[in-house]
Amino acid sequence: MQLIKLIAFAIIISCSSVFAQKNIKIIPQPNKIELGEGEFTLNTKTQIIASKELQNEVNFLADVLKKGFNKNAKIQSKGKGITLAIDPTLKSQYGEEGYILLINTDEVSIKSASSTGVFYGVQSFRQLLPTDFEYSTQPADILIPTIKITDTPRFPWRAFMLDESRHFKGSEEVKKLLDQMALLKMNTFHWHLTDDQGWRIEIKKYPKLTEIGSKRADTQTERKSDKRTGEPHEGFYTQKQIKEIIEYATERHITIVPEIEMPGHAMAAVAAYPWLGSLGTTTAVPETFGKMDDSFNIADPKVITFLKDVLDEVIALFPGEVVHIGGDEVNFEPWEKSEEVQKFMKENGLKSPVDLQVYFTNQISNYIDSKGKRMMGWNEIMGDNIHEENQEKTLEVEQKLANSAIVHFWKGDLNLITRAVKDGYNVVNSNHWDTYLDYTFERTPLSKSYAFNPIPEGLEEKYHSYILGFGTQMWTEWLPTQEKLERQIFPRLAAYSEVGWTNLANKDFTNFEDKLEKLKQRWNLAGVYFYDGEKKLD
């Protein structure tokens, strides 16, 4: 009889756990949920209890409560209410980003080893509130179920990339996207600021980069088409604006990784300063998209100095550890035809353009290292020639990429990842078939986004820790408007948040779709466009 009671109790506990997972609608899915009995009453009398070291998190929570109750919450260092606390002893089990959210009938507690974890606990708490809580004045009492959530992310690198070279979006749109990233516990904003079609960051030593390089006369409207918008396009961020956005992101525990493309995707810069180029024929910022003709003339010491000068200003602006240098889709033809470049290669024992690129990349990596930062680049920085037009060529690569570099995988044989981690490199996996947000929902449906696993199938477990995480990319060639942009990003960004945060055993696409309905209601209230399947994007 006793055994039967124990079995019955175990079944009840198991069912309770399943019920909790299905009915607590938090995205990304927390990794452990335990439902209690009873409810906590949240109202205008609820206090926030915290020390001064959590002032940023207190301010964020207080703003949420004010939106709902139209009244400032009282903030105390002691007492009962919603307590935010740092507990260093939690680090060994939950790391820097994990948290414990405990809701009893008489108080709420959010604890973590760091302010970041506390912030993420606040995001989970927000999602337990009524959907319209932050968008309309609430009744006096809000009832929240008692619950214990213990949670920690699967990967430390959970990134969203916005390309603004092709279509400049501006500070308000960037902040709007950062707000949604924060809600979804995504911690890295990869900001693609330079490319062939526009230079979007002020560099004070080289003002023509924005005076000329941030403007193009017209814009292609369709792939492989002569159609144009008939209107000029321009825009860039001053360093003051960038500092404001960095501060906004920092308050939301998001690190910004700037991308300054080199040695290819360089024509906006070359249009501004023609001596930077290899061809000597670039006179305007391109209005078409795709792989462009010119690349930086990296055999010229003046060009290397220019790039280091640019990096100096970028590094001074961005406090994060990583600087992305692109490195993808380099057009080697200008180097192959340049007598200056060929002479440089011969003098330095470089047998192929790929060797030249890796040689250059190592120069830049060493320079970034010397500034206390770390270089990141797309996987061509390893010397892998993955361009379709070059697949028939066999190029002997003798140069080896600097050990400190982070390899950002986007295209090619997945075995490249295995080779990279076996060689000791950290990898961020952004396999384009799984993570590119400019792809249609027919090509990359929500279910495919959700199913993506940054750790490739078959990779030995001893190498799993080399996979830092993933990034999802929003390339904007064909997305000129805010509405089109956001309908490509949402709701897939929510799916990717669970890719980065939730353990595989706790992922459930049916459950995710159910939770997504509540998030869509929030997006409607927040003025966020999202794809709902009812109409196709142009």
C-alpha positions in Angstrom: 0.0 0.0 0.0 2.8 2.4 0.9 4.5 1.7 -2.5 1.3 2.4 -4.3 1.0 5.8 -2.4 4.6 6.7 -3.4 4.0 5.8 -7.0 0.7 7.9 -7.0 2.5 10.8 -5.4 5.3 10.6 -8.0 2.7 10.6 -10.8 1.0 13.7 -9.3 4.3 15.5 -9.0 5.2 14.6 -12.6 1.8 15.8 -13.9 2.1 19.0 -11.9 5.5 19.7 -13.6 4.0 19.1 -17.0 1.1 21.3 -16.2 3.5 24.0 -15.1 5.5 23.8 -18.3 2.3 24.0 -20.4 0.5 26.8 -18.5 3.3 29.3 -17.6 3.6 31.2 -20.8 7.2 32.5 -20.7 9.4 32.7 -23.8 12.2 31.5 -23.8 11.0 28.4 -21.9 12.5 28.3 -18.4 14.4 25.2 -17.7 12.6 24.3 -14.4 9.2 25.4 -13.3 7.5 24.3 -10.0 4.0 25.5 -9.3 2.9 26.2 -5.8 -0.5 26.8 -4.2 -2.2 30.1 -3.9 -1.5 33.5 -5.5 0.5 36.6 -4.9 -1.3 39.9 -5.0 0.4 42.7 -7.0 -0.9 46.2 -6.5 0.0 49.8 -6.0 1.2 49.1 -2.5 3.8 46.5 -3.6 7.3 47.7 -2.8 10.6 46.9 -4.5 13.3 45.8 -2.1 16.9 46.0 -3.4 20.3 47.4 -2.7 21.9 50.2 -4.7 24.1 47.9 -6.8 20.9 46.8 -8.6 19.7 50.3 -9.3 19.4 49.7 -13.1 17.3 46.6 -12.5 15.2 48.4 -9.9 14.6 51.2 -12.3 13.5 48.8 -15.1 11.1 47.0 -12.8 9.7 50.2 -11.4 9.0 51.5 -14.9 7.1 48.3 -15.7 5.0 48.7 -12.6 4.4 52.4 -13.3 3.1 51.6 -16.8 0.6 49.2 -15.3 -0.6 51.1 -12.2 0.1 54.7 -13.3 1.9 55.1 -9.9 5.5 55.0 -8.8 6.4 51.9 -6.7 8.0 52.5 -3.3 11.7 51.4 -3.3 13.2 50.2 0.0 16.4 48.5 1.1 14.5 46.3 3.5 11.0 44.9 3.9 8.6 42.7 1.9 7.4 43.0 -1.7 9.4 42.2 -4.8 13.0 41.6 -3.6 15.9 41.8 -6.1 19.2 40.3 -4.7 22.6 39.3 -5.8 23.8 36.0 -4.2 27.4 35.1 -5.3 26.9 31.5 -4.1 24.6 30.9 -7.0 27.3 31.3 -9.6 28.7 27.8 -9.4 25.3 26.3 -10.3 23.6 29.0 -12.4 26.5 31.0 -13.8 26.3 34.8 -14.4 23.0 34.8 -16.3 20.9 32.2 -14.4 18.4 33.2 -11.8 15.8 32.0 -9.3 12.4 33.5 -9.4 10.3 32.6 -6.3 6.7 33.8 -5.9 5.0 33.1 -2.6 1.7 34.3 -1.4 3.2 37.2 0.5 6.4 38.2 -1.5 8.4 37.8 -4.7 12.1 37.1 -4.8 14.5 37.3 -7.7 18.0 36.1 -7.0 21.1 35.7 -9.2 24.9 35.7 -9.0 24.9 38.9 -11.0 22.8 41.8 -12.0 22.3 40.2 -15.5 20.6 37.2 -14.0 18.4 39.5 -11.9 17.4 41.4 -15.0 16.4 38.1 -16.7 14.4 37.1 -13.7 12.5 40.4 -14.1 11.8 39.6 -17.7 10.2 36.3 -16.7 8.2 38.1 -14.1 7.0 40.5 -16.7 5.6 37.7 -18.8 3.6 36.3 -15.9 1.6 39.6 -15.8 -1.5 40.2 -17.9 -0.6 40.8 -21.5 -1.9 44.4 -21.5 -0.2 45.3 -18.1 2.3 47.7 -19.6 -0.2 49.2 -22.0 -3.2 50.2 -20.0 -4.1 51.2 -16.4 -4.7 48.0 -14.4 -7.2 47.3 -11.6 -6.0 47.6 -8.1 -5.0 43.9 -7.7 -3.2 41.6 -10.1 -3.1 37.9 -9.0 0.0 36.0 -9.9 0.3 32.2 -9.3 2.9 31.1 -6.7 5.8 29.5 -8.5 9.5 28.7 -8.4 11.5 29.1 -11.6 15.2 28.0 -11.6 16.7 28.9 -14.9 20.0 29.3 -16.8 20.8 29.7 -20.5 22.1 26.9 -22.7 24.5 29.2 -24.6 26.4 32.4 -23.6 26.1 33.9 -27.1 22.5 34.6 -28.2 22.7 37.1 -31.0 20.5 39.1 -33.4 22.2 40.9 -36.3 20.8 44.0 -38.0 22.3 45.1 -41.3 21.9 48.8 -41.7 24.3 49.3 -44.6 21.7 48.3 -47.2 18.8 50.2 -45.6 19.4 52.6 -42.7 16.8 52.3 -40.0 17.7 54.8 -37.3 17.9 55.0 -33.5 14.2 54.5 -32.6 13.9 51.3 -34.6 17.2 49.9 -33.1 15.9 50.7 -29.6 12.6 49.0 -30.4 14.5 45.9 -31.5 16.7 46.0 -28.4 13.5 46.1 -26.2 12.3 42.9 -27.8 15.7 41.3 -27.5 15.7 42.1 -23.7 12.3 40.6 -23.2 13.5 37.4 -24.9 16.8 37.3 -23.0 19.0 37.7 -26.1 22.3 39.2 -25.0 24.2 40.2 -28.2 23.3 42.8 -30.8 25.5 42.3 -33.9 25.4 45.6 -35.7 26.4 45.5 -39.3 27.4 49.1 -39.9 29.5 49.1 -43.1 29.3 47.4 -46.5 29.3 48.2 -50.2 26.0 50.1 -50.2 26.6 52.4 -47.2 28.9 53.4 -44.4 26.8 54.1 -41.3 29.2 55.0 -38.5 30.9 58.4 -38.0 34.7 58.2 -38.1 36.1 61.6 -37.2 39.5 61.1 -38.7 37.9 60.3 -42.1 34.8 62.5 -42.5 34.2 61.5 -46.1 33.2 58.0 -45.0 29.8 59.5 -44.0 29.8 62.7 -46.2 30.1 60.5 -49.3 30.0 56.8 -48.2 26.6 57.0 -46.3 24.7 58.1 -49.5 23.8 56.4 -52.7 21.9 57.9 -55.6 19.4 55.1 -56.1 18.5 51.6 -54.9 17.8 48.3 -56.8 14.3 47.0 -56.0 14.5 43.4 -57.1 17.1 40.7 -57.5 18.8 40.6 -60.9 16.7 43.6 -62.1 17.3 47.0 -63.6 14.4 48.4 -61.6 15.3 51.2 -59.2 13.3 53.2 -56.5 14.2 56.5 -58.2 15.1 58.0 -54.9 18.4 58.5 -53.0 19.1 56.7 -49.8 21.3 57.9 -46.9 21.9 57.9 -43.2 24.5 57.3 -40.5 25.0 57.4 -36.8 27.1 60.1 -35.1 29.4 58.8 -32.4 27.1 60.6 -29.9 24.1 58.6 -31.2 26.0 55.4 -31.0 27.0 56.1 -27.4 23.3 56.7 -26.6 22.3 53.3 -28.2 25.2 51.6 -26.4 23.9 52.9 -23.1 20.4 51.8 -23.9 21.6 48.3 -24.7 23.8 48.1 -21.6 20.8 49.0 -19.4 19.1 45.9 -21.0 22.2 43.7 -20.5 22.9 43.5 -24.3 26.4 43.8 -25.6 26.8 45.4 -29.0 29.3 43.8 -31.4 30.1 46.3 -34.3 30.9 44.9 -37.7 33.3 46.9 -39.9 33.7 44.9 -43.1 37.2 44.2 -44.5 38.9 43.4 -46.8 35.8 43.0 -49.1 32.4 44.6 -49.1 34.3 47.8 -49.1 33.0 49.9 -51.9 31.2 52.6 -49.9 34.6 53.4 -48.2 36.4 53.2 -51.5 33.9 55.7 -53.0 34.7 58.1 -50.2 38.5 57.6 -50.5 39.3 56.0 -53.9 43.0 55.3 -52.9 41.6 52.6 -50.6 40.6 50.4 -53.5 42.4 47.9 -55.7 40.7 48.7 -59.0 41.1 52.5 -59.2 37.6 52.7 -60.9 35.2 53.0 -57.9 33.6 56.5 -58.0 30.2 56.0 -56.3 28.5 54.0 -53.6 26.8 51.1 -55.4 23.0 51.1 -55.9 22.8 47.4 -56.7 23.2 44.4 -54.3 25.3 41.3 -54.4 29.0 40.6 -54.5 30.7 43.8 -55.7 33.8 44.4 -57.8 36.3 46.1 -55.5 38.2 45.2 -52.4 40.6 47.1 -50.1 44.1 47.3 -51.5 45.7 45.6 -48.5 49.1 45.6 -50.1 49.3 49.4 -49.5 50.5 50.3 -46.0 48.4 53.4 -46.1 45.2 51.3 -46.4 46.3 49.2 -43.4 46.9 52.4 -41.4 43.4 53.6 -42.5 41.8 50.4 -41.2 43.6 50.6 -37.9 42.6 54.2 -37.5 39.0 53.2 -38.1 39.3 50.4 -35.6 40.8 52.8 -33.0 37.6 54.9 -33.0 35.3 51.9 -33.1 37.2 50.2 -30.2 37.0 53.5 -28.2 33.2 53.6 -28.7 32.2 50.1 -28.0 32.9 48.6 -24.6 32.3 45.0 -25.5 35.0 42.5 -25.9 34.5 41.6 -29.6 34.9 43.5 -32.8 33.6 41.8 -36.0 35.6 42.4 -39.2 33.3 40.5 -41.7 35.8 38.9 -44.0 33.2 37.2 -46.2 32.8 37.1 -50.0 36.0 38.9 -50.8 36.4 39.5 -54.5 39.9 38.2 -55.3 39.9 39.3 -59.0 41.2 42.9 -58.3 44.1 41.4 -56.3 44.9 38.9 -59.1 45.1 41.7 -61.6 47.0 44.2 -59.5 50.7 44.3 -60.1 51.1 46.0 -56.6 49.2 43.2 -54.9 51.0 40.4 -56.8 54.4 42.0 -55.9 53.4 42.2 -52.2 52.3 38.5 -52.2 55.6 37.4 -53.8 57.7 39.4 -51.3 55.7 37.9 -48.4 55.7 34.3 -49.7 51.9 34.3 -50.2 50.9 31.8 -52.8 47.1 32.6 -53.2 44.6 35.4 -52.6 43.2 33.2 -49.8 46.7 33.2 -48.2 46.8 37.0 -48.6 43.4 37.4 -46.9 44.4 35.2 -43.9 47.7 37.1 -43.7 45.8 40.4 -43.6 43.2 39.1 -41.2 46.0 38.0 -38.8 47.4 41.5 -38.9 44.1 42.9 -37.9 43.5 40.2 -35.3 46.8 41.0 -33.6 46.1 44.7 -33.7 42.6 44.1 -32.1 44.3 41.8 -29.5 46.8 44.6 -28.6 43.8 46.8 -27.8 42.4 44.3 -25.3 39.7 43.1 -27.6 39.0 40.0 -29.7 38.4 39.7 -33.4 35.5 37.9 -34.9 34.8 37.2 -38.6 32.7 35.1 -41.0 34.2 31.6 -41.6 36.2 32.7 -44.7 38.7 34.2 -42.3 40.0 30.6 -41.8 40.9 30.4 -45.5 37.9 28.4 -46.6 37.0 29.3 -50.2 33.2 28.8 -50.3 32.1 31.0 -53.1 30.0 29.3 -55.8 32.1 30.7 -58.6 35.3 29.3 -57.0 34.2 25.9 -55.9 36.0 24.3 -58.9 39.3 25.9 -57.8 41.7 24.2 -55.5 43.7 26.7 -53.5 46.6 25.8 -51.3 46.3 27.7 -48.0 49.4 27.9 -45.9 48.5 30.7 -43.6 46.9 29.8 -40.3 44.3 32.0 -38.6 45.3 33.7 -35.3 44.3 31.5 -32.3 42.3 34.2 -30.6 39.8 34.8 -33.4 36.2 33.8 -33.2 34.9 32.0 -36.3 31.4 33.0 -37.3 30.1 30.2 -39.4 27.5 31.1 -42.0 28.0 28.9 -45.1 29.8 25.9 -46.4 30.3 22.3 -45.3 29.3 21.8 -41.6 32.6 19.9 -41.3 34.2 23.3 -41.2 32.8 23.8 -37.7 34.3 20.5 -36.6 37.7 21.5 -38.0 37.5 24.9 -36.4 36.7 23.6 -32.9 39.3 20.8 -33.2 41.9 23.5 -34.0 40.9 25.3 -30.8 38.7 28.1 -32.2 35.5 29.3 -30.6 32.6 29.2 -33.0 29.3 31.0 -33.3 27.0 29.0 -35.6 24.8 31.0 -38.0 24.2 28.5 -40.7 22.3 30.6 -43.2 19.7 27.9 -44.1 18.7 27.9 -40.5 19.2 31.5 -39.2 18.8 34.1 -42.0 15.8 36.2 -41.4 15.7 37.7 -44.9 14.7 34.3 -46.2 11.0 33.8 -46.8 8.8 31.9 -44.3 8.3 29.3 -47.0 12.1 28.6 -47.0 12.7 29.0 -43.3 9.3 28.5 -41.5 8.9 29.1 -37.8 9.3 25.4 -37.1 12.7 25.2 -38.8 13.9 28.3 -36.9 12.8 26.6 -33.7 14.4 23.3 -34.5 17.9 24.8 -35.2 20.6 23.3 -33.0 23.8 25.3 -32.9 25.8 22.2 -32.0 26.1 20.2 -35.3 24.9 16.6 -35.2 27.7 14.2 -34.5 30.1 16.8 -33.0 32.0 15.1 -30.1 30.8 16.2 -26.7 34.3 17.3 -25.7 34.1 20.1 -28.3 30.6 21.3 -27.4 31.9 24.1 -25.2 33.7 25.6 -28.2 30.3 26.5 -29.7 29.6 29.8 -28.0 26.1 29.9 -29.3 24.3 31.2 -32.4 23.3 34.4 -34.3 20.3 35.1 -36.4 20.8 37.6 -39.2 18.6 40.3 -40.7 20.0 41.4 -44.0 18.1 44.3 -45.4 18.7 44.5 -49.2 15.0 44.1 -50.0 13.5 45.5 -46.8 13.2 49.3 -47.1 10.4 49.8 -44.6 9.9 49.2 -40.9 6.9 47.0 -41.5 8.6 44.7 -43.9 11.7 44.5 -41.7 9.7 43.5 -38.6 7.5 41.0 -40.4 10.7 39.1 -41.4 12.1 39.2 -37.8 8.9 38.4 -35.8 7.8 35.9 -34.7 11.0 34.0 -35.6 13.1 36.0 -33.1 11.1 34.4 -30.3 11.8 30.9 -31.7 15.5 31.7 -31.8 15.4 32.9 -28.2 14.6 29.4 -27.2 17.3 28.0 -29.5 19.8 30.0 -27.4 18.3 29.7 -24.0 16.3 26.5 -23.5 17.8 23.1 -22.9 16.9 20.6 -25.7 14.9 18.4 -23.3 12.6 21.3 -22.4 11.9 22.5 -26.0 8.4 21.7 -27.3 7.3 23.4 -30.5 3.6 22.9 -29.8 4.0 24.5 -26.4 6.0 27.3 -28.0 3.2 28.0 -30.5 0.7 28.2 -27.7 2.8 30.6 -25.7 3.4 32.7 -28.8 -0.2 33.7 -29.0 0.2 35.7 -25.8 3.4 37.3 -27.1 1.7 38.3 -30.3 -0.9 40.1 -28.2 1.9 42.0 -26.6 3.4 42.8 -29.9 0.1 44.2 -31.2 -0.1 46.5 -28.2 3.6 47.5 -28.6 3.2 48.3 -32.2 5.5 45.5 -33.4 4.7 44.1 -36.8 4.9 40.3 -37.2 4.2 37.7 -39.8 1.0 35.9 -39.2 0.8 33.7 -42.3 -2.2 35.5 -43.6 -0.4 37.3 -46.4 3.0 37.0 -48.1 5.5 39.7 -48.0 6.4 41.4 -51.3 
